Amino acid sequence: MYLSVQLSYYPLADDFKPPVREVVKRLEASGLEVYSNRMSTQVFGEFDAVMDALSALMKWSFETYGKAAFTANFLEGDRRPRG
């Protein structure tokens, strides 16, 4: 099953840009298809691969940077942008 996710990450820190950049960098290195913009990051892939990557990313984020809020919208199916 293919999964499309819109993810936003809000580290609860004054210097929030480095954690956001690192989260996006880690998602891009995950092997999933990732599109980022100023508002959110879209992640696309097989359900289990996406959920495993998001779980590992969230755990790493909390362990590395502490408190943060993640918001996500999940949609079954392929909603990748078409050029």
C-alpha positions as CSV (number, residue, x, y, z in Angstrom):
1,M,0.0,0.0,0.0
2,Y,1.3,3.4,-1.0
3,L,1.2,6.3,1.6
4,S,1.4,10.1,1.1
5,V,2.2,12.2,4.2
6,Q,2.3,15.9,4.8
7,L,4.6,16.5,7.8
8,S,5.4,19.6,9.8
9,Y,7.9,19.8,12.6
10,Y,8.0,22.4,15.3
11,P,11.0,22.2,17.8
12,L,10.2,24.0,21.0
13,A,13.4,26.0,21.0
14,D,14.5,29.5,20.2
15,D,17.0,28.3,17.6
16,F,14.6,26.1,15.7
17,K,16.2,26.2,12.2
18,P,19.1,23.8,12.7
19,P,16.7,21.0,14.0
20,V,14.3,21.5,11.2
21,R,17.0,21.3,8.6
22,E,18.4,18.2,10.1
23,V,15.0,16.5,10.2
24,V,14.5,17.2,6.5
25,K,18.0,16.1,5.7
26,R,17.4,12.8,7.5
27,L,14.1,12.3,5.7
28,E,15.8,12.9,2.4
29,A,18.5,10.3,3.3
30,S,15.8,7.7,4.2
31,G,15.3,6.5,0.6
32,L,11.8,7.8,0.5
33,E,10.5,10.4,-1.9
34,V,10.6,13.8,-0.1
35,Y,9.5,17.3,-1.2
36,S,10.1,20.2,1.2
37,N,8.8,23.7,1.2
38,R,8.6,26.5,3.8
39,M,5.4,25.2,5.3
40,S,5.8,21.4,5.4
41,T,7.5,18.3,4.0
42,Q,5.7,15.7,1.9
43,V,6.8,12.1,2.2
44,F,5.8,9.3,-0.2
45,G,6.5,5.6,-0.2
46,E,5.3,2.2,0.8
47,F,3.3,2.3,4.0
48,D,5.6,0.3,6.2
49,A,8.7,2.1,5.0
50,V,7.2,5.5,5.6
51,M,5.9,4.6,9.0
52,D,9.2,3.0,10.0
53,A,11.1,6.1,8.9
54,L,8.8,8.5,10.7
55,S,8.9,6.5,13.9
56,A,12.7,6.5,13.8
57,L,12.9,10.1,12.9
58,M,10.6,11.2,15.7
59,K,12.4,9.1,18.3
60,W,15.8,10.5,17.1
61,S,14.4,14.1,17.2
62,F,13.1,13.8,20.8
63,E,16.4,12.2,22.0
64,T,18.5,14.8,20.2
65,Y,16.6,18.0,20.5
66,G,14.1,17.5,23.2
67,K,10.5,18.7,23.1
68,A,8.9,19.3,19.7
69,A,5.5,19.0,18.0
70,F,5.0,17.0,14.9
71,T,1.8,17.4,12.8
72,A,1.0,15.0,10.0
73,N,-1.7,14.3,7.5
74,F,-1.8,10.7,6.1
75,L,-3.5,9.8,2.9
76,E,-3.6,6.3,1.4
77,G,-2.5,6.4,-2.2
78,D,0.0,8.2,-4.4
79,R,-0.5,11.9,-4.2
80,R,3.0,12.9,-5.4
81,P,3.1,16.2,-7.3
82,R,3.0,15.9,-11.0
83,G,5.4,18.1,-13.0
